[in-house]
């Protein structure tokens, strides 16, 4: 093998009594899994339940903040067009 190196177990190593190395060339083990799909289950943690309806606060925030975001984009585009045209 390599000069200066020993083959086998290191000095002082005592294998466990009755321990046998697994044989090579054994039969392959086939592992089967089953997938359970829970309708409405959380796709991340697979524990929680997802809701199909929106909260009142969520709807109010959408009504308030979506037009404000669109207005901001309009103002930014107008300012950008002013500086690029001359």
C-alpha positions in Angstrom: 0.0 0.0 0.0 1.8 3.2 1.1 5.2 3.0 2.7 5.1 3.7 6.4 1.4 3.2 6.8 -0.2 0.2 8.4 -3.2 -1.5 7.0 -6.1 -2.5 9.2 -7.2 -1.1 12.5 -5.1 1.4 14.5 -3.1 0.2 17.4 -5.1 -0.3 20.6 -8.4 -0.7 18.7 -10.6 -3.6 19.8 -13.6 -4.4 17.7 -16.9 -5.0 19.4 -17.4 -8.7 20.1 -19.8 -10.2 17.6 -19.6 -7.3 15.3 -19.5 -8.4 11.7 -19.0 -6.2 8.7 -21.9 -6.3 6.3 -21.3 -8.5 3.3 -20.7 -6.9 0.0 -22.9 -7.7 -3.0 -26.0 -8.2 -0.9 -29.5 -7.7 -2.2 -30.6 -4.1 -2.7 -33.2 -2.8 -0.3 -36.2 -1.2 -1.9 -37.7 1.6 0.1 -41.3 2.6 -0.7 -42.8 5.9 0.5 -46.4 7.1 0.4 -47.4 10.7 -0.2 -50.4 11.9 1.6 -51.9 15.1 0.1 -53.9 17.2 2.6 -56.3 19.6 0.9 -55.7 23.1 2.3 -52.5 22.0 4.1 -49.5 24.3 4.4 -47.0 23.5 1.6 -44.1 24.7 3.7 -44.6 23.0 7.1 -47.2 20.4 6.1 -48.9 21.0 9.5 -51.0 24.1 9.3 -54.2 24.8 7.4 -54.5 27.5 4.7 -57.4 29.9 4.7 -59.3 30.6 1.5 -60.8 34.0 2.6 -59.2 37.4 3.2 -59.3 39.3 6.4 -61.0 42.7 6.6 -57.7 44.4 7.4 -56.1 42.7 4.4 -58.8 44.0 2.0 -58.6 47.5 3.5 -54.8 47.6 3.1 -55.1 46.5 -0.5 -57.7 49.2 -1.3 -55.6 51.9 0.4 -52.1 51.0 -0.6 -52.5 49.7 -4.2 -53.6 53.2 -5.5 -50.8 54.8 -3.5 -48.2 52.6 -5.1 -49.6 53.2 -8.6 -49.5 57.0 -7.9 -45.9 56.7 -6.8 -44.9 54.8 -9.9 -46.7 57.5 -12.0 -44.8 60.3 -10.3 -41.4 58.5 -10.6 -42.0 57.8 -14.4 -43.0 61.5 -15.0 -39.8 62.7 -13.2 -37.7 60.2 -15.1 -39.2 61.2 -18.4 -38.6 64.9 -17.6 -34.9 64.3 -17.0 -34.4 62.1 -20.1 -36.1 64.3 -22.6 -34.1 67.3 -22.0 
